[in-house]
């Protein structure tokens, strides 16, 4: 073939023009800012709607009472997520979605559904449109609205989903935000009702609503939505070739969440002690089973570190004591305390970051082992190894001392998945 002619100066400096939307979409800061701006707009709208229904005084009382269980619930889900903590920005998005977007959708959709039932259901036959809406409409609308946040994080923050714990944590935080806003509405309406009847002292309706929604069942919404999170967590563990199952499992989990929600709402209309029977004989055992499943799954996450980190130790990236210490929550805490005593807060932060990067490295390898490697596996692996190498002079001595807190001797298992490692550790010096 004849040689190509030399490129002209115009062709060498040519850059194809891009649409303004494409340029903005490629900017991560613009995307994140747009999402949170939309959530803030939803928050302002839901704030106005709730205040319109409860009044200013009722809104303030409802807000003050509804915020009480939020720190405890968030702390509980963060405790579940201690092995591989999710980024705060993902958790803030989940909470904001539940508190603003999901509640706005639910409030509007449930309101329209109740109005339609009022004009369609024959009230003379004894049917209660409000009960029908709460039992058959609200569970479908609310669980679908909350599931949207889990789906978005599953699609766009795929690295954060490594198993059951990740799905349950994201779902629980989303539902906590939803329950927070919903409790403001219910408690504010209860207070306004008591004020209209002239109750003095502690209003009876407000006290009863607070007892049922805040003290007796603060885990209700997180329990329902955790079923959906459980489905997405299970789907994340499946191999990429099992495409049908990866769709069916989350859908089945969402339907389970709707069923539990409908059962809970329907039990409120049962006569006598029907509500307490459903609460004691069904909801509490389901909650206990889910708690046990999450704790068991968290132990499996630590097992993942024990299985996959020895390969990096054999390649020279980690010292022999580290896989054992990194796979022990007690040793992790001791290592951070040791670093804080010797080097202050900055050293403790470096050890915490070292632990986080090593955990991400183990899960990166685990996903590849089960047949679903990240598209940028090699680049991501070298990035994580680079971060480990930068902090090893602080973290490795602390982890070596913390290994003494782990009683069992550790024998590195055989490498479960072969891989050609990057260059020698010294390449990052």
C-alpha positions in Angstrom: 0.0 0.0 0.0 1.2 3.5 -0.7 2.5 5.5 2.3 0.0 7.7 4.1 0.4 11.4 3.3 1.7 13.6 6.2 -1.1 15.1 8.3 -1.7 18.8 7.8 -1.5 21.2 10.8 -5.3 21.5 10.7 -5.9 17.8 11.0 -3.4 17.4 13.8 -5.2 19.9 16.0 -8.7 18.9 15.0 -11.0 17.9 17.9 -14.6 16.7 17.2 -17.1 19.0 18.7 -19.3 17.5 21.5 -22.7 18.4 22.6 -23.0 20.5 25.7 -25.1 17.7 27.4 -22.4 15.1 26.8 -19.7 17.3 28.2 -21.7 18.0 31.3 -22.7 14.3 31.8 -19.0 13.3 31.7 -18.3 15.6 34.6 -18.8 13.6 37.8 -19.2 16.7 39.9 -22.1 17.9 37.7 -23.8 14.5 37.9 -23.5 14.3 41.7 -24.6 17.9 42.1 -27.6 17.4 39.8 -28.8 14.4 41.8 -28.6 16.1 45.1 -30.2 19.2 43.7 -33.1 17.1 42.6 -33.3 15.4 46.0 -33.2 18.8 47.7 -36.1 20.0 45.5 -38.1 16.9 46.4 -37.2 17.6 50.1 -38.6 21.2 49.8 -41.8 19.9 48.2 -42.4 17.2 50.8 -41.6 19.6 53.6 -44.3 22.0 52.3 -46.8 19.2 51.9 -46.2 17.8 55.4 -46.4 21.2 57.0 -49.6 21.9 55.1 -51.2 18.8 56.6 -49.8 19.1 60.2 -49.4 22.8 60.7 -46.3 24.5 61.8 -46.5 23.4 65.5 -47.5 19.9 64.6 -44.6 19.7 62.1 -42.0 20.8 64.7 -43.3 18.4 67.3 -43.4 15.6 64.7 -39.9 16.4 63.6 -38.5 16.4 67.2 -40.1 13.0 68.0 -39.3 11.4 64.6 -35.6 12.1 64.7 -35.1 10.2 67.9 -34.7 6.6 66.4 -32.7 7.8 63.4 -29.2 7.8 65.0 -29.8 4.4 66.6 -30.9 2.8 63.3 -28.1 4.3 61.3 -25.6 3.2 64.0 -27.0 -0.3 63.8 -26.6 -0.5 60.0 -23.1 1.0 60.2 -22.2 -1.7 62.7 -23.4 -4.3 60.3 -21.2 -2.7 57.6 -18.0 -2.6 59.6 -16.0 -5.2 57.5 -16.3 -3.2 54.2 -17.9 0.2 55.0 -19.8 1.9 52.3 -18.8 5.4 51.3 -20.7 8.1 53.1 -21.8 9.7 49.9 -23.7 6.5 49.0 -25.3 6.3 52.4 -26.3 10.0 52.3 -27.8 9.5 48.9 -29.8 6.4 50.2 -31.1 8.3 53.2 -32.0 11.4 51.2 -33.7 9.4 48.6 -35.9 7.6 51.2 -36.6 10.8 53.1 -37.3 13.1 50.1 -37.9 11.3 46.7 -39.6 8.1 47.9 -41.8 9.8 50.4 -42.9 12.4 47.8 -43.8 9.7 45.4 -45.6 7.7 48.1 -47.5 10.7 49.4 -48.8 11.7 46.0 -49.6 8.2 44.8 -51.3 7.1 48.0 -53.4 10.3 48.0 -54.6 9.8 44.4 -55.3 6.1 45.2 -57.3 6.9 48.2 -59.4 9.5 46.3 -60.0 7.0 43.6 -61.1 4.3 46.1 -63.5 6.8 47.8 -65.3 7.3 44.4 -65.1 3.7 43.4 -65.7 1.6 46.5 -69.2 1.2 47.9 -68.9 2.6 51.4 -72.4 1.3 52.2 -71.2 -2.3 52.0 -68.7 -1.6 54.9 -65.5 -1.2 52.9 -63.0 1.3 54.2 -61.1 3.0 51.3 -58.4 4.1 53.7 -57.7 0.5 54.9 -57.8 -0.8 51.3 -55.3 1.9 50.3 -53.0 1.1 53.2 -53.1 -2.7 52.6 -53.0 -3.0 48.9 -51.7 0.3 47.4 -49.2 1.7 49.9 -47.0 -1.4 50.0 -46.6 -1.5 46.3 -46.0 2.2 45.9 -43.7 2.7 48.9 -41.6 -0.4 48.4 -41.1 0.4 44.7 -40.1 3.9 45.5 -37.6 2.8 48.1 -36.3 0.0 45.8 -35.4 2.7 43.2 -32.5 3.9 45.4 -31.1 0.4 45.8 -31.4 -0.2 42.0 -29.5 3.0 41.2 -26.7 2.3 43.6 -26.6 -1.3 42.4 -26.2 -0.1 38.8 -23.9 2.9 39.3 -21.9 1.9 42.4 -21.5 -1.7 41.6 -18.3 -2.1 43.6 -20.2 -1.4 46.8 -22.3 -4.6 46.3 -20.3 -7.6 47.4 -23.0 -9.6 49.2 -26.0 -9.7 51.4 -24.7 -7.3 54.0 -24.3 -4.5 51.4 -27.8 -4.8 50.1 -29.3 -4.9 53.6 -27.3 -1.9 54.7 -28.3 0.3 51.7 -31.9 -0.8 51.9 -32.0 -0.2 55.7 -30.6 3.3 55.4 -33.1 4.1 52.6 -36.0 2.9 54.7 -34.8 4.8 57.7 -35.0 8.0 55.7 -38.5 7.1 54.5 -39.7 6.2 58.0 -38.2 9.5 59.3 -40.3 11.6 57.0 -43.4 9.4 57.4 -43.2 9.6 61.2 -43.1 13.4 61.0 -46.4 13.3 59.1 -48.1 10.8 61.4 -46.8 12.3 64.7 -47.6 15.8 63.5 -51.2 14.8 62.5 -51.6 13.1 65.9 -50.5 16.2 67.7 -52.8 18.4 65.6 -55.7 16.1 66.4 -55.0 16.2 70.1 -54.8 20.0 70.0 -58.1 20.2 68.2 -59.8 18.2 70.9 -58.2 20.3 73.6 -56.0 17.7 75.3 -53.7 19.1 78.0 -50.4 17.6 79.3 -49.1 14.7 77.2 -51.5 14.3 74.3 -53.0 10.8 74.2 -53.0 10.3 70.4 -49.5 11.6 70.1 -48.2 9.3 72.9 -49.9 6.3 71.3 -48.5 7.0 67.9 -45.1 7.6 69.3 -45.2 4.3 71.2 -46.3 2.3 68.2 -44.2 3.9 65.4 -41.0 4.9 67.3 -40.7 2.6 70.3 -42.5 -0.6 69.3 -41.7 -0.8 65.6 -38.8 1.4 64.5 -37.5 -1.5 62.4 -40.7 -2.0 60.4 -39.8 -0.1 57.2 -36.1 -1.2 57.4 -37.3 -4.8 57.7 -39.6 -4.6 54.7 -37.1 -2.9 52.4 -34.2 -5.1 53.6 -35.9 -7.9 51.8 -35.3 -6.0 48.5 -31.8 -5.3 49.6 -31.3 -9.0 50.3 -32.3 -9.8 46.8 -29.9 -7.3 45.2 -27.1 -8.6 47.5 -27.8 -12.2 46.4 -27.8 -11.1 42.8 -24.4 -9.4 43.2 -22.9 -12.8 44.2 -24.1 -14.6 41.1 -21.9 -15.1 38.1 -22.4 -12.8 35.1 -23.6 -15.6 32.9 -26.7 -16.2 35.1 -28.5 -13.2 33.8 -32.0 -14.4 34.2 -31.5 -15.3 37.8 -29.8 -12.0 38.5 -33.1 -10.3 37.5 -35.5 -12.8 39.0 -34.0 -12.7 42.5 -34.3 -8.9 43.1 -37.9 -8.9 41.7 -38.9 -11.8 43.9 -37.3 -10.0 46.9 -39.2 -6.8 46.1 -42.5 -8.8 46.0 -41.6 -10.3 49.4 -41.1 -6.8 50.8 -44.5 -5.7 49.4 -46.1 -8.8 51.0 -44.6 -8.2 54.4 -45.6 -4.5 54.2 -49.2 -5.4 53.3 -49.4 -7.9 56.1 -48.1 -5.3 58.6 -50.5 -2.6 57.4 -53.4 -5.1 57.2 -52.8 -6.3 60.8 -53.6 -2.8 62.0 -57.3 -3.4 61.0 -57.6 -6.7 62.8 -59.9 -6.8 65.8 -58.7 -7.4 69.3 -55.1 -8.5 69.7 -54.7 -9.4 66.0 -52.1 -6.7 65.5 -50.1 -7.9 68.5 -50.3 -11.5 67.3 -48.9 -10.6 63.9 -46.2 -8.5 65.6 -45.1 -11.2 68.0 -45.6 -14.4 66.0 -44.4 -13.1 62.6 -42.6 -9.8 62.4 -40.3 -10.4 65.4 -39.2 -13.9 64.2 -38.6 -12.5 60.6 -36.5 -9.6 62.1 -34.5 -12.1 64.2 -33.9 -14.3 61.2 -32.7 -11.4 59.1 -30.4 -10.3 61.9 -28.8 -13.7 62.1 -28.4 -13.9 58.3 -26.6 -10.5 58.2 -24.2 -11.6 61.0 -23.5 -14.9 59.3 -22.9 -13.1 56.0 -20.5 -10.7 57.8 -18.5 -13.6 59.0 -18.4 -14.9 55.4 -16.9 -11.5 54.4 -14.1 -11.9 56.9 -13.6 -15.4 55.5 -13.2 -13.9 52.1 -10.3 -11.9 53.4 -8.7 -15.0 54.9 -9.0 -16.8 51.6 -7.8 -14.2 49.1 -5.3 -11.9 50.9 -2.6 -14.7 51.3 -2.1 -14.6 47.6 -0.9 -11.0 47.9 1.2 -11.9 50.9 2.9 -14.7 48.8 3.6 -12.1 46.1 5.3 -9.8 48.7 2.7 -7.1 49.0 1.6 -8.1 52.5 3.6 -9.4 55.5 2.7 -12.9 56.8 0.8 -11.6 59.9 -1.5 -9.3 57.9 -4.1 -11.6 56.4 -4.9 -12.9 59.9 -5.1 -9.4 61.4 -7.1 -8.0 58.5 -9.7 -10.8 58.8 -10.3 -10.1 62.5 -12.5 -7.2 63.7 -10.8 -7.3 67.1 -7.3 -7.1 65.6 -8.3 -4.2 63.3 -9.5 -2.2 66.3 -6.3 -3.0 68.2 -4.2 -1.9 65.3 -6.0 1.4 65.0 -5.6 2.0 68.8 -1.9 1.2 68.6 -1.3 3.6 65.8 -3.3 6.3 67.6 -1.1 6.0 70.7 2.1 6.1 68.8 1.4 8.5 65.9 -1.8 10.3 66.8 -5.0 10.7 64.8 -3.2 10.8 61.4 -1.6 7.4 62.0 -4.9 5.9 63.1 -6.5 7.2 59.9 -3.7 5.8 57.8 -4.3 2.3 59.4 -8.0 2.6 58.8 -7.4 3.5 55.2 -4.9 0.6 54.8 -7.6 -1.8 56.2 -10.2 -0.4 53.8 -8.0 -0.7 50.7 -6.9 -4.3 51.7 -10.6 -5.3 52.1 -11.4 -3.8 48.7 -8.5 -5.7 47.2 -9.8 -9.0 48.7 -13.3 -8.4 47.3 -12.0 -7.4 44.0 -10.2 -10.7 43.7 -13.3 -12.5 45.1 -15.5 -11.1 42.4 -13.0 -12.3 39.7 -12.9 -15.7 41.4 -16.6 -16.2 41.2 -16.7 -15.3 37.5 -17.7 -11.6 37.6 -14.4 -9.7 37.4 -14.5 -5.9 37.2 -13.8 -4.5 33.7 -10.9 -2.5 35.0 -9.6 -5.3 37.2 -5.9 -4.8 36.6 -6.0 -1.0 36.9 -8.1 -1.1 40.0 -5.8 -3.8 41.6 -2.7 -1.7 40.9 -4.4 1.4 42.3 -5.2 -0.4 45.5 -1.8 -1.9 45.8 -0.3 1.5 45.4 -2.4 2.9 48.2 -1.3 0.0 50.4 2.4 0.6 49.6 2.1 4.3 50.6 0.7 3.4 54.0 2.6 0.2 54.8 5.3 1.8 57.0 2.5 2.9 59.5 0.0 0.1 59.1 2.1 -3.0 58.9 3.8 -2.7 62.4 0.5 -2.0 64.0 -1.2 -5.0 62.3 1.7 -7.2 63.2 1.4 -6.4 66.9 -2.4 -6.8 66.7 -2.1 -10.3 65.4 -1.3 -11.4 68.9 -5.0 -10.8 69.8 -6.1 -13.5 67.3 -5.7 -16.8 69.1 -5.9 -19.2 66.2 -2.8 -19.9 64.1 -3.2 -19.1 60.5 -2.2 -21.3 57.6 -2.6 -19.5 54.2 -4.9 -21.5 52.0 -4.0 -22.4 48.4 -4.6 -19.7 45.9 -8.2 -20.1 44.6 -7.6 -18.3 41.4 -4.5 -17.8 39.3 -3.5 -14.3 38.3 -0.4 -12.7 36.8 0.6 -10.1 39.4 2.0 -6.7 38.6 5.7 -6.0 39.1 7.7 -6.3 42.2 6.6 -4.3 45.3 9.5 -1.9 44.8 8.0 -0.5 41.7 5.9 1.9 43.8 8.8 3.3 45.8 
